[in-house]
Amino acid sequence: MRKITKQAGFEPQSLTRWKRANPHGNYDNLNKVEREDIRLACATEQFYLCAYCCKPISENGKDCMNEHVLARRIAPNKSLDYTNIVASCRTPKQCDNAHGSQPLPLTPFDIECETDLEFKLSGKVEGKTANAKETVRVLNLGNDNKSLVEQRKQFVLALLLGGGIDPDDVIDDSDLIQMVIDDLSEPKNGQLDAFAPIAINVLRQWVA
């Protein structure tokens, strides 16, 4: 995961207007326009990465959707709260699809999401706390999800090699590693590279 800082100014004007006109409405009552505007705002804010697994998404409803971090069944009063909504991929049995209405103890809004999940070059992940382990289970981001593990592995290796780092070598050049981290952290044309936060997580372990 990558920490997402929700900004009130990102709330689409169409959503703001709809809430004013429908003070007792909920998310289920929204029109297509408001839903699409929310999705676009979230995708833009997240630099076009899924809020949970960090795979690439667009604002197109075919590959991503509006996801309530605090599920609507748990907190129906937050169904229209833009600061509770992120863009999630539509991968079956993963991320939004796996989340359902389960509590999520570690979220992309928590800075700990960048430190309490520890990723490996193999694509595997380890939760360093009970909350992290439970979140990995709920979202099906763990090592039993072999397709996701393989995607992480391939993309991370490609990003590191593209940044001039050969994972097979013994890396002791902290300046080089930091340069690669800085490059991966910088959006290009408003987008981050696929799984860039995962590669950054790996690199930070090397310079820790």
C-alpha positions in Angstrom: 0.0 0.0 0.0 0.9 3.6 -0.3 -0.5 6.2 2.1 -3.3 8.2 0.6 -4.0 11.7 2.0 -7.6 12.5 1.3 -8.1 16.2 0.5 -11.4 17.9 0.9 -10.7 20.0 -2.2 -10.7 16.8 -4.3 -14.3 16.1 -3.6 -16.1 16.4 -7.0 -18.4 19.4 -7.3 -21.1 17.1 -8.6 -21.1 15.1 -5.4 -21.1 18.3 -3.2 -24.1 19.6 -5.1 -25.9 16.2 -4.9 -25.4 16.0 -1.2 -26.8 19.5 -0.7 -29.9 18.7 -2.9 -30.4 15.3 -1.2 -29.5 15.7 2.5 -31.0 12.3 3.5 -29.6 10.4 0.5 -27.0 7.7 0.5 -24.5 6.2 -1.9 -27.0 3.8 -3.5 -29.0 6.8 -4.6 -26.2 8.5 -6.6 -26.5 8.9 -10.3 -23.9 7.7 -12.8 -22.3 11.1 -13.1 -21.5 11.5 -9.4 -20.1 7.9 -9.3 -17.9 8.5 -12.3 -16.7 11.8 -10.9 -15.8 10.2 -7.5 -13.9 7.4 -9.3 -11.9 9.9 -11.4 -11.1 12.1 -8.4 -9.9 9.1 -6.4 -7.8 7.6 -9.3 -6.2 11.0 -9.8 -5.5 11.4 -6.1 -3.9 7.9 -6.1 -1.8 8.4 -9.2 -3.8 5.7 -10.9 -2.8 2.8 -8.6 -5.3 0.6 -6.7 -5.5 1.8 -3.2 -4.8 -1.7 -1.8 -2.6 -3.8 -4.2 -1.0 -1.0 -6.2 -1.7 -2.5 -9.6 -2.4 0.1 -12.3 -6.0 1.3 -12.8 -7.7 3.9 -14.9 -10.8 5.9 -14.1 -12.7 3.5 -16.3 -15.4 1.5 -14.4 -14.2 -1.6 -16.2 -11.0 -1.9 -14.1 -11.7 0.0 -11.0 -14.5 1.0 -8.7 -15.4 3.3 -5.8 -14.5 1.4 -2.6 -15.6 2.4 0.9 -12.7 1.8 3.3 -15.1 1.8 6.2 -17.8 -0.5 4.7 -21.3 1.0 4.2 -22.9 -1.8 6.2 -20.6 -0.9 9.2 -20.9 2.9 8.8 -23.9 3.8 6.6 -23.5 7.5 7.7 -20.2 7.6 5.9 -21.4 6.3 2.5 -21.2 9.8 1.0 -18.1 10.8 2.8 -15.5 11.4 0.1 -12.7 11.0 2.7 -13.9 7.4 3.2 -13.8 6.4 -0.5 -10.8 5.2 -2.6 -10.4 3.7 -6.0 -9.9 -0.1 -5.9 -9.2 -2.6 -8.7 -11.9 -5.0 -9.7 -9.8 -8.1 -9.4 -11.9 -11.1 -8.3 -11.4 -12.3 -4.8 -9.0 -9.5 -4.0 -9.1 -5.9 -2.8 -12.7 -4.5 -2.9 -14.1 -7.8 -4.0 -12.5 -9.6 -1.0 -13.1 -6.8 1.5 -16.9 -6.8 1.5 -18.1 -5.5 4.8 -15.3 -6.8 6.9 -13.5 -4.4 9.3 -10.1 -3.2 7.9 -7.7 -2.6 10.7 -4.9 -1.1 8.6 -6.0 1.2 5.8 -4.3 3.3 3.1 -5.1 6.3 5.3 -2.7 5.1 7.9 1.0 5.9 7.5 1.7 2.5 9.0 0.5 0.9 5.8 3.9 1.8 4.3 5.9 0.3 7.2 3.9 -2.6 8.7 3.7 -4.5 5.4 7.1 -5.8 4.4 7.5 -6.9 0.8 10.2 -9.2 -0.6 11.8 -9.4 -4.1 10.0 -12.7 -4.4 6.7 -10.8 -4.4 5.7 -12.2 -1.1 4.5 -10.0 1.8 4.8 -10.3 5.5 2.5 -8.4 8.0 4.7 -7.1 10.8 1.7 -6.5 13.2 -1.5 -8.2 14.0 -3.4 -5.4 12.2 -1.3 -5.8 9.1 -1.7 -9.5 9.0 -5.5 -9.2 9.3 -5.6 -6.6 6.5 -3.6 -8.9 4.2 -6.0 -11.6 5.0 -9.2 -9.5 4.5 -8.0 -8.1 1.1 -6.4 -11.3 0.0 -3.0 -9.7 -0.7 -1.0 -12.5 0.9 1.2 -15.3 -0.3 -1.7 -17.6 -1.1 -2.7 -15.2 -3.9 -0.1 -16.6 -6.3 -1.1 -14.5 -9.2 -0.6 -11.2 -7.3 2.7 -12.5 -5.8 4.0 -13.2 -9.3 2.8 -9.8 -10.6 4.5 -8.0 -7.8 7.7 -10.0 -8.4 7.8 -9.3 -12.1 7.0 -5.6 -11.9 9.3 -4.9 -9.0 12.3 -6.6 -10.7 11.5 -4.6 -13.9 11.4 -1.4 -12.0 14.7 -2.1 -10.1 16.5 -3.1 -13.3 15.2 0.0 -15.0 16.5 2.1 -12.2 20.0 0.6 -12.6 19.9 -1.8 -9.7 20.6 -5.5 -10.3 18.9 -7.5 -7.4 21.4 -10.3 -7.9 24.3 -8.0 -6.9 25.2 -7.0 -3.3 23.8 -3.4 -3.1 25.7 -1.2 -0.7 25.3 2.1 -2.5 22.8 3.9 -0.4 22.9 7.0 -2.6 22.0 5.0 -5.7 19.1 3.3 -3.8 17.8 6.6 -2.6 17.9 8.0 -6.2 15.9 5.1 -7.4 13.4 5.6 -4.5 13.1 9.2 -5.4 12.5 8.4 -9.0 9.8 5.8 -8.3 8.1 8.2 -5.9 7.7 10.9 -8.5 4.5 10.6 -10.7 5.0 10.8 -14.4 2.2 12.5 -16.2 0.1 12.2 -13.1 0.7 8.4 -12.8 3.0 6.2 -10.7 4.6 3.1 -12.2 2.7 -0.1 -11.5 3.6 -1.5 -8.1 6.1 1.3 -7.5 5.2 1.5 -3.8 6.1 -2.2 -3.4 9.5 -1.6 -5.0 10.0 1.4 -2.7 9.1 -0.8 0.3 11.8 -3.3 -0.8 14.4 -0.7 -1.4 13.8 1.0 2.0 14.6 -2.2 3.7 18.0 -2.2 2.0 18.9 1.2 3.3 17.4 0.8 6.8 
